[in-house]
Amino acid sequence: PFFSVGVQNTHHVFPGCGVSSSEMNPSELKLAAVYVSDAQYNRNVFFNTSPQCVRLYMLYNHWSLQFLVYVFIFVDLALALFEDPAFVPLPLWATYIMELICLAAFTARLIHYARIIPKQKFWKDPKNICIVVVILLTLVDMIIYGSLKAMDYHVVRWSRVFRPLFLVNVTEGRHLRRAFRSIRNALPQIIYVFFLFIISVLMFSLMALKLFGKRDLKTIDGRSYFTNYGEIIFDLYVLVTTANSPDVMMPAYNSSSTFSIFFIVYILINTYTFMSVFLAVVYNNYKKYLKEEVRQLVRAKRQKMVRAFKVLQEMRDEEPVVMQACWNQLVCVVQPNITNAHRELLWSVSDENKRGKMAFLQLPDLLNIQVITLKSRTHPLEIWIPRIYSSSASRLICRVVQHRAFVYIYDFIILVNAVFIGLDEENSFFSYAEWVFLGLYLLEILMKLYTFEPRAFYARHQFWNCGWVAKDFKMFFFFFFLKGDGYNGRQILDIVFILRVLRLLRVVDSIKRFRAIINTLVKIGPTILTFGQLILVVYYIFAMVGMELFKGKITYFENSASPGSEYCGNPLLKGSAFAKNNYCKNNFNNVWSSFVLLVELTVVNQWHDILFLTNASARIFFVIFHILVVIIIINIFVAFVLEAFFVEYTFSKGELQTSLEKKIEELELGYRTVDGLLQRMFEADLSPEDNADDEDPDNESPPGYNFPNPSYDTI
Amino acid sequence: PFFSVGVQNTHHVFPGCGVSSSEMNPSELKLAAVYVSDAQYNRNVFFNTSPQCVRLYMLYNHWSLQFLVYVFIFVDLALALFEDPAFVPLPLWATYIMELICLAAFTARLIHYARIIPKQKFWKDPKNICIVVVILLTLVDMIIYGSLKAMDYHVVRWSRVFRPLFLVNVTEGRHLRRAFRSIRNALPQIIYVFFLFIISVLMFSLMALKLFGKRDLKTIDGRSYFTNYGEIIFDLYVLVTTANSPDVMMPAYNSSSTFSIFFIVYILINTYTFMSVFLAVVYNNYKKYLKEEVRQLVRAKRQKMVRAFKVLQEMRDEEPVVMQACWNQLVCVVQPNITNAHRELLWSVSDENKRGKMAFLQLPDLLNIQVITLKSRTHPLEIWIPRIYSSSASRLICRVVQHRAFVYIYDFIILVNAVFIGLDEENSFFSYAEWVFLGLYLLEILMKLYTFEPRAFYARHQFWNCGWVAKDFKMFFFFFFLKGDGYNGRQILDIVFILRVLRLLRVVDSIKRFRAIINTLVKIGPTILTFGQLILVVYYIFAMVGMELFKGKITYFENSASPGSEYCGNPLLKGSAFAKNNYCKNNFNNVWSSFVLLVELTVVNQWHDILFLTNASARIFFVIFHILVVIIIINIFVAFVLEAFFVEYTFSKGELQTSLEKKIEELELGYRTVDGLLQRMFEADLSPEDNADDEDPDNESPPGYNFPNPSYDTI
């Protein structure tokens, strides 16, 4: 255990580094900075501590390289748009070259990573092995596909299914891996409920077979009703998703009113109760495993800071201590663009604690705090034209702008504008009025800029700048629109319309209660992005499989007069609900329409109709999709929103604040990152032992964790 | 404050009442018993403490009178089946007489109640005033309706809407009132989110109008697409419920693939995020207010016990004490059918605490515990025929039955039976096989009865007795079926089929993990009943309003050949989706079909099609229903299931146990009532101050509570 009595009394220490900055070993400083930076961004890479490796590692973490990796992943995933079946067809050699470039980039990145960490570590990590295997498989598939295609055989491009694995297993995909791991760990519990649910569906199906099978009932399209056990199971499974309600009930209900009881009981048990139980189980288990992950995260972070401390420490009064000068240098290396004022603020916050270690350990959290310096700067106009700016007329303008009524008047103007937007169909008067509104908004901006210091104005309206930006965009596009014409002008007009409507958000924001709710929603935004990646991975895999299975089975005809457009080019669909509802564009003929189709399946309604081919393989595909996406992933999403709101409720009552958070609130600062939110969610539940650094130094790998990333090791 | 040092050392007290039982004032004992019983069942009635009133109050609480009240409420509500528009038409005088009898019963009950409590209390309670007003209004409505009907005018029977208020405001409807009160208190918070949600829908509608309105798109049925702002708002509101997905998107999507983005963003924000936020807000607020209610409940219960203690107390060693003899008498009065063993067990549990007051205060909780005496009784056969029963052959049978393989074999038999049930369509072999299975099950029961002591057997299988009972029923009905024939026989056969399938539950129960989940579901059963009442009240009101508004607009023709059956007898519906889908039976022509229709609307799917008349009033009716039932009540239901599962998870980890619960667990007892579950849900959150009895005795009404029931007063 390090520093178990690590209370640093910096007040007795001469302000200024004991060791002069030239004496400070730059490689050691870099090492410490890397540890701090790792802790700040929750990286869990066990790199070699040799100076060369540290330099390589810093390069590896450079934002430009990380950005490049994401660009290549994006390009690799987007290739599906150009490959057969293509949204925008490109020749095979073009996509092959693009794919090879991407693979080369991933390989280069992997080699870079391999040079940073010890060899045996590299090959122990399944994430690296996974990338190597996927690269090799992709190459093999490309060769097979290319050569067989050249010989005009029908081939399947199966390796595309693995592409999302790059997104998951790239070093930066921490949040995504954590989410997948939590899902995987929560699965066993979910599966028990799922089995019970399936048994319930099977039993009800058996009852339905017995109750309705022999009554010679007919569905609307004349098929016999509830006579085939397999069909009944499928129909009742669809009823759980409510997609075929009340159609599935109508034949029985028409035959006798009492039969409705069967369906009501079924819906009560399977749709309402079991789906709620799924939510409860998914929520509870996902949260449990996520909490465990966050606990490990916090522990790893503290260990890294302990290591950094060990590198920088000096002995003063028999106690290990980090001096302010070293601390300053460290912060400068970690965040080169930090202002002096910001750095001094951080030091004062750390120092106020009077507990050296704890304050040092909190450094990464402090660095994550977004500091907005709201100094009351003098308005530049006051410097340039002091006489005019301080005249009584000028002061009156400032007082008008600062008055509450000014805000109300502009809110009212926006509402009037909204009505005009709704009406401006034909009358040219309304389009002229739009110019008046534009002028009014410009006037508002100018008056505000006149009154408030520009930087302060910008900082205050951070989120709602979108409205501002919207206006800029608008004027720009209006200009374009008046010049351009035809279709291009129309698209721009669309954007202008949307931006005009977004103006209304400003009015909503001016109501305090609404702002609280919106702020919570904005706060969970970054987490929802992680969630979006999760969905993207699952959608991509299903889209690839679906395209191989179903491409070309349905055709959408732009021209509704062309033969076959009535049944989507597939004679099997003649007279089907799919063709009748004009769903022909819901097909797997390219990535974009596959994604839209999968979104429709996630929304669940009409999914049994979108099942355009009623053969068993299509059903299995869709049922698996439903279980994975709707029952598991959507429930996790709901659980996340629930938890975020509960935390917000608890937090607003001040029950959950840590001492650090309290201090931040006093300083009126705010911070929010995905990990920050997660940590706060579970802060109350994390046991205080996690603060202790008495990890066994010989403990090479975290026990009981079969998936070693994020893994960490003690020095 | 009473008994702030109320530690009772009963070990020093001679076992036996200090005051002999003849000296014990019977009216005082009765008063104490009434307090205990009130605390046990959480009644909050401020009755007069005069002996006569206490006697009247005990009569008032007698189960038979309470049962009668529920019978009359049921009859009153069921009258809608026989009134115009009737399910089973009855002449007006018949329903009038029945209604008058019900009203007389409610009046009698109210007069009984008025004689128990002080007059000024009676008229201060809105629940009593509500009943009086509803009775008077009903009488007025009956007179108006009857006289106008006699003159052949068209009249509306508006007072039927108030009937569910009897269910809510009857003294026993505590849980229901509490639920309504919690909803009402949670409303303000919900409304803010709802406004924000509506603003979001309005803004998206405006964007949709601008984006799609001028493109001359057409829907499938040839109407112009997204040109009318009001229609767009309705369509997009329906999209939030997912009922018209993907139809509402198809015209835009067919026109350009990029337009799908608009709908995807809309669904993401409004369907997924806002609906989750609704769940979060409903959950959080409902729980908060329910917690406050439970806190009041616990406080009221403790106060009642303090009063009971005060009545029974004697001074021993300067300390107020209740002697065991008094305690015994009290328990005997509260629960006349209690066994001696049970009473002694309760005493020992109370006494073990060595804290007189606390143990006495816990008495109602203890009485609510269901004690199953699992004494190892001797098998009656061993007494009657000891020689045969202890023979080696007999012992072998017992060992076979107790063996695990015996259970597995019977599970297997049931599964085989399930397959046979699925197959027994035509082949007579299968129906004979059914007799074999029946024989096997009978054999099982007999063997088990032979091996286990009957009472122990019954106690062990409490829940799963349903399977047992099912079998009894089955044999009974089979017998009937073989005798009866025609339609009657068919209905019985239906029940037999269902019961046969329910047998499968036994196999599910034999798997431990499944049993845990099922037990949780069974435990929340009583709460779901309260919930069912809540739904019933809302459904009933909507059914009454709907019947007055829409009765007779749709006709269902049993004979599909009759003219008008194609368009449900309403020429307006010619060619509509409603008629095409054969929804004619989804109408408001009688209570039963109204209820089924409301269930379908709760399930949400196709509700815009079930909106058979697209005029504005119908839309308003259904949107209000959707907001009330789907957004608020269903979310509360989901919240309840969630909370119950969370409590179960926490409880199984033993974090939430009170000392009493721990003791109960040691004794392997279990208890569950609605209030018990609620109390346990919030036990961790209830502050310890609630234990204190230092309520201000002059505090006539609970502060800050504008709805004074359940109110309580100190002595």
Interface residues (C-beta under 8 A of the other chain):
Chain A: Y192 V193 F195 L196 I199 M203 L206 M207 L209 K210 L211 G213 K214 I220 Y229 T242 A243 N244 S245 P246 D247 M249 M250 Y253 N254 S257 S260 I264 I267 T271 Y272 T273 S276 V277 L279 A280 V281 Y283 N284 A418 I421 G422 E425 D494 F497 I498 R500 V501 L502 L504 L505 V508 R513 F514 I517 I518 L521 Y556 K580 N581 N582 Y583 K585 N586 W592 S593 V596 V599 E600 V603 V604 N605 Q606 I610 I634 F637 V638 V641 L642 F645 F646 Y649
Chain B: Y192 V193 F195 L196 I199 M203 L206 M207 L209 K210 L211 G213 K214 I220 Y229 T242 A243 N244 S245 P246 D247 M249 M250 Y253 N254 S257 S260 I264 I267 T271 Y272 T273 S276 V277 L279 A280 V281 Y283 N284 A418 I421 G422 E425 D494 F497 I498 R500 V501 L502 L504 L505 V508 R513 F514 I517 I518 L521 Y556 K580 N581 N582 Y583 K585 N586 W592 S593 V596 V599 E600 V603 V604 N605 Q606 I610 I634 F637 V638 V641 L642 A644 F645 F646 Y649
